[in-house]
Amino acid sequence: MIKKFTVKIDQSALDDLNERLNRTRWPDEPAHMDWNMGTSTSYLKELVAYWKNHYDWRKHEAEINKFPQFMTSIDGHNIHFIHVKGKNKSAKPLLLLHGWPDSFYRFHKIISLLTEPEKHGGNADSAYDVVIPSFPGYGFSSHDTVSSSKAAELIVELMTKELGYDAYMVAGGDMGTRIAKAMAIAHPEAMLALHLTDADYPTGQENPETMTKNEQEFAKYIQGWWMMNGIYAMMHSTKPQTLAPALNDSPVGLASWMISFIDIGAKDHDVEGAVGGRDELLTLIMINWLTQNSGPAIRMYALDAFEKYQKPGGPSPEPKSKVPAALAIFPREAPTPEDWGKRSLNLQSFTKMEKGGHFAALELPEEYTKELRKFFADY
């Protein structure tokens, strides 16, 4: 049963956070290292000072609560989602799928652009019904973690059985890519079109003889990237419970871990700009902190790894989706070639964006929305 939901954090949780921030036991920072060994301690101190003295959670809580939010239980999992209907009766349903370390909040800036285009210089007839869930283990959904394939089944049920949409558009990236592709393969009849900002990445299991030159170069790039930047994914995929207590106990530790990932795709370590601003960065962190869903969220990586590598016979090639798909590759993302997208997707559109990074819907909401509209208009 779908129930209305309102975010309302107890004041005691905010008081506890402030006490923890005040008791932070800071590490030293080697001279001249700054960001070279991970999150800059000097930057983190500056951010925490703003967090304590200027950031207003209640303001952002109120902004989140302007959107219609709901909670439903599917197969024993409580799933929180935003559902905003377009301003015309012919609005097409659009499902937006987030990644880590975010949740529904990744897309909050583009909701009005999609549901009320006339307010932004567009045509009212091009409105969408927008659905933005948080996967189990993320945001305000329940703590019980599931694999990407299981999350795909839950989201399909949310869209079809709970909300009554026979078919819909899907857009997303990061973990949202995995889940969207799983949905497209298992339930192509329910997906009209698919828009992604990545096509997942080579794992080393691919046969080089089946790969084009562009794909082989991409695989080498990813291998090098993995050695330099992949520690977060290795930890999540192998030992998430080793990390979980630190993320759940220390708000500064959680911030540092999240920022270390965001910095990978930031320009000149501008982690705030990469997610649209300082308050946006802290709100991403706060949703993780206040829900205590950091540990459950990173466990999804491990469940995906177990599912893929521990099944009899080892990993098998990913089936190719038949759903019409588009890729928009932002310049601060991995340089995915069109060939790689065609390997797993029924690729109808491939665009190299001029600017932006991993959190495009937060950083460049107008540009990202324009890209979605351009592709989905044909479907």
Residue pairs with C-beta under 8 A, 6 or more apart in sequence:
1 72
1 73
2 70
2 71
2 72
2 162
3 70
3 71
3 72
4 68
4 69
4 70
4 71
5 69
5 70
5 71
5 80
5 140
6 65
6 69
7 61
7 64
7 65
7 69
7 140
8 61
9 57
9 61
9 290
13 290
14 57
17 251
17 289
17 290
18 52
20 250
20 251
20 252
21 48
21 51
21 52
21 251
21 252
22 52
24 48
24 250
24 252
26 41
26 45
27 41
28 41
29 40
29 41
29 42
30 37
34 40
34 42
34 269
35 43
35 263
35 269
38 256
38 260
39 256
39 257
39 259
39 260
39 263
40 269
43 269
43 271
44 252
44 255
44 256
44 259
47 255
47 259
47 278
47 281
47 282
48 252
48 255
50 278
50 282
51 255
51 282
55 278
55 279
55 282
57 283
57 286
57 290
60 279
60 283
60 286
63 108
64 105
64 108
67 82
67 84
67 108
67 111
68 82
68 83
68 84
69 80
69 81
69 82
69 83
70 80
70 81
70 82
70 83
71 78
71 79
71 80
71 81
71 140
72 78
72 79
72 81
72 158
72 162
73 79
74 154
74 157
74 158
74 162
75 153
75 154
75 157
76 144
77 136
77 141
77 142
77 144
77 146
77 154
78 136
78 141
78 142
79 133
79 134
79 135
79 136
79 141
79 142
79 154
79 158
80 104
80 133
80 134
80 139
80 140
80 141
81 104
81 131
81 132
81 133
81 134
81 158
82 104
82 108
82 111
82 130
82 131
82 132
82 133
83 129
83 130
83 131
83 132
83 163
84 111
84 115
84 129
84 130
85 91
85 115
85 129
86 92
86 114
86 115
86 116
86 127
86 128
86 129
86 130
87 115
87 116
87 118
87 124
87 127
88 124
88 125
88 127
90 125
91 115
91 127
91 128
91 129
92 128
92 129
92 168
92 169
92 192
92 376
93 128
93 129
93 131
93 159
93 163
93 165
93 167
93 168
93 169
94 114
94 128
94 129
94 130
94 131
94 168
94 169
94 170
94 171
94 372
94 376
95 131
95 132
95 133
95 155
95 159
95 168
95 169
95 170
95 171
96 106
96 107
96 110
96 130
96 131
96 132
96 170
96 171
96 172
96 176
96 361
97 133
97 155
97 170
97 171
97 172
97 173
97 175
97 176
97 177
97 179
97 180
98 104
98 105
98 106
98 107
98 132
98 134
98 135
98 138
98 172
98 174
98 175
98 176
99 106
99 172
99 173
99 174
99 175
99 176
99 177
99 358
100 138
100 174
100 175
100 236
100 261
100 297
100 298
100 300
100 301
101 257
101 258
101 261
101 262
101 284
101 288
101 294
101 297
102 138
102 284
102 287
102 359
103 134
103 138
103 139
103 140
103 287
103 293
104 132
104 133
104 134
104 139
105 139
105 283
105 284
105 287
106 359
106 361
106 362
107 130
107 132
107 361
109 276
109 361
109 362
109 365
110 361
110 365
110 368
110 369
111 130
111 132
112 119
112 120
113 120
113 122
113 365
113 366
113 369
114 127
114 128
114 130
114 369
114 372
115 127
115 128
115 129
115 130
116 127
117 123
117 124
117 126
117 127
118 124
118 127
120 366
126 373
126 377
128 169
129 165
131 158
131 159
131 163
131 168
133 141
133 155
133 158
134 140
134 141
135 141
135 146
135 151
135 154
135 155
135 175
135 179
135 300
136 142
136 143
136 144
136 145
136 146
136 151
136 154
136 296
137 143
137 144
137 145
137 146
137 293
137 296
137 297
137 299
137 300
138 293
138 296
138 297
139 287
139 291
139 293
140 287
140 291
141 293
143 292
143 293
143 296
144 296
145 296
145 297
145 299
145 300
145 303
146 154
146 300
146 303
147 300
147 303
147 304
147 306
147 307
148 175
148 178
148 179
148 182
148 300
148 303
148 304
149 182
149 186
149 307
150 303
151 179
151 182
151 300
152 179
152 180
152 182
152 183
152 186
152 187
153 186
155 179
155 183
156 183
156 186
156 187
156 190
159 165
159 168
159 190
160 166
160 190
165 190
166 190
167 189
167 190
167 191
167 192
168 190
168 191
168 192
169 191
169 192
169 193
169 194
169 195
169 376
169 379
170 180
170 183
170 184
170 191
170 193
170 194
170 195
171 180
171 194
171 195
171 196
171 372
172 179
172 180
172 195
172 196
172 197
173 196
173 197
173 198
173 358
173 360
174 197
174 198
174 358
175 300
176 196
177 196
177 197
177 198
177 199
177 200
178 200
178 304
180 194
180 196
181 194
181 196
181 200
181 318
181 321
181 344
181 345
183 190
183 191
184 191
184 194
184 321
184 322
184 323
184 325
185 319
185 321
188 321
188 322
188 323
191 323
192 323
192 324
192 379
193 323
193 324
193 325
193 326
193 375
193 376
193 378
193 379
194 321
194 323
194 324
194 325
194 326
194 345
195 325
195 326
195 328
195 371
195 372
195 375
195 376
196 325
196 326
196 327
196 328
196 345
197 327
197 328
197 329
197 330
197 333
197 358
197 360
198 327
198 329
198 333
198 334
198 336
199 327
199 336
199 340
199 341
199 343
199 344
199 345
200 318
200 344
201 222
201 334
202 215
202 218
202 219
202 222
202 223
202 340
203 315
204 219
204 223
205 315
206 215
206 219
206 317
208 216
208 219
211 219
211 339
212 337
212 339
214 337
214 338
214 339
214 340
215 337
215 339
215 340
215 343
217 337
218 334
218 335
218 336
218 337
218 340
221 334
221 335
222 334
225 334
226 233
229 264
232 257
232 260
232 261
233 301
235 242
235 243
235 298
236 243
236 298
236 299
236 300
236 301
236 302
237 301
237 302
237 304
237 305
238 302
238 305
240 295
240 298
240 299
240 301
240 302
241 295
241 299
243 257
243 295
243 298
244 294
244 295
244 298
244 299
245 295
246 253
246 254
246 257
247 253
247 254
247 257
247 288
247 294
247 295
247 298
248 254
248 292
248 294
248 295
251 285
251 289
254 285
254 288
254 289
254 294
255 285
258 284
258 285
258 288
259 271
259 281
262 271
262 274
262 275
262 281
262 358
262 359
263 269
263 271
263 274
264 358
265 274
265 332
265 333
265 357
265 358
265 359
266 273
266 274
266 332
266 357
267 273
267 274
267 332
267 357
271 281
272 278
272 280
272 281
273 363
274 332
274 357
274 358
274 359
274 363
275 281
275 284
275 359
275 362
275 363
276 359
276 362
276 363
276 365
280 362
287 293
288 294
288 297
308 315
309 315
318 344
319 344
320 343
320 344
320 345
320 346
321 344
321 345
321 346
322 346
323 345
323 346
324 346
324 348
324 379
325 341
325 345
325 346
325 347
325 348
325 349
326 347
326 348
326 349
326 350
326 351
326 375
327 336
327 338
327 341
327 345
327 347
327 349
327 350
327 351
328 351
328 353
328 360
328 368
328 371
329 335
329 336
329 350
329 351
329 352
329 353
330 353
330 355
330 356
330 357
330 358
330 360
331 352
331 353
331 354
331 355
331 356
331 357
332 356
332 357
332 358
333 357
333 358
338 347
338 350
341 347
341 350
348 375
349 375
351 371
353 360
353 367
353 371
355 364
355 367
356 363
356 364
356 367
356 368
357 363
360 367
360 368
361 368
361 369
